[in-house]
Amino acid sequence: MLMDYIPGLPVLAAFSLAVLLLAITPGPDMTLWMSRAIRDGRAIGMMTMLGTNLGIVVHTLLVAFGVSALVVASPVAFLVLKTAGAGYLLWLAIQALRNRSVLVVEAAGKTSASKGKAFLNGLWVNLLNPKIIIFFMTFLPQFVSVNDPHVTGKLIFLGVLSILIALPVAIIVVLGANGLAEWLRRKPQVMRAVDYVFAGVFSVFAVKILLTQSR
């Protein structure tokens, strides 16, 4: 029964690669974790990171049940969503090439934030970020088929898998926030290399999806 919700090996490999690239690419979540870890300590940074991951769980569930309803209501609308999502992934790839990734860490002024408040801060920042909402709506559906009777289960599985893949990277980022932030400032070419890899992989994903949809 559980195997029905696990995508095939090629899909898992492509999805895992995409998630790993996302995990190592500096973004709003990573900036938030590092800022809190440097300013208020590793424990606060860790709780903030866990809060953002709970936000990902919520996004995953909303997408899973929303996409499933869309497939039932209108398979054509689902295909439109996938095509639009492929276009969005291509746009992200172009933006990665045009705009260098920049890590801006706010570390001034230690606060007396509690671990609970840090957790809730991470959760709300993630839930209310429109870019994250749009990304999950367009990214996860790329890895399921309109004819799959187990769409909901597979989307939930992929969402959980994305957390499991990204979590070790997130923990390393929080624990090594001070040194990592300084190293990335001194080595901007590292983030630029990540930009090129990100753009290349996501461009391939987008083109492949668009070609599949056009058949």
C-alpha positions, 0 to 999 in steps of 0.5 A: 500500500505504501509503495503506491505513494512512492514515485518511480526511481527516475522521478525520485532522483530528479526530485532529490537533485532539485531539492538538494540544489534548493537547500544549498541555494541561499534564500529567505529561509536560510538568511533567517536561520543564520541571522537568528543563529548569529544574533541569538545563538544556535538554539534560537537559530535551530528553533527558527529553522524547525518553524520554517520546516513546519511551514513547509509541511503546511504548504505540502498538505495544502498543495496535496489536497488542492491539486488532488481536487483540481485533478478531479474537477478539471484535468485540463486545469491541472495540465495548465498548472503544470505548464505554468509551473514549468514556465515559472521554473524557467523564470527562476533559472533565468533570474538565477543567472541575471541576479547573483545570489547574495547572502545578507545576514542581520546579526546586530543587537542580540535579543531576548527571544524565547525558543517558542517565539523563534519557532513561531517566527520561523513558521509565520515567515514561511507561511506568509511568504508569497514566493514560497506559496507560489513555488510550492504550488508550481514545483510539487505538481511537476512530479505527479501525473494527471492520471495517477490515482495516488496524487495526494499520497505522492505529493505528501510523500514528496513534501516529507522527502524534501524536508528529510533531504534539506534538513541535514543541510539546514542543521549544518547551516545553523550550527556553522552560521558564523563561519559559513557567513564569513566564508561566503562573503569571502568566496562570492564565486561559490554562490555564483557557481551554485547559481549556474548549477541551479539555472542549468538543472531547473532549465532542463526540468522546465524544458522537459516538462514543456516538451512532455506537455506539448505531446 
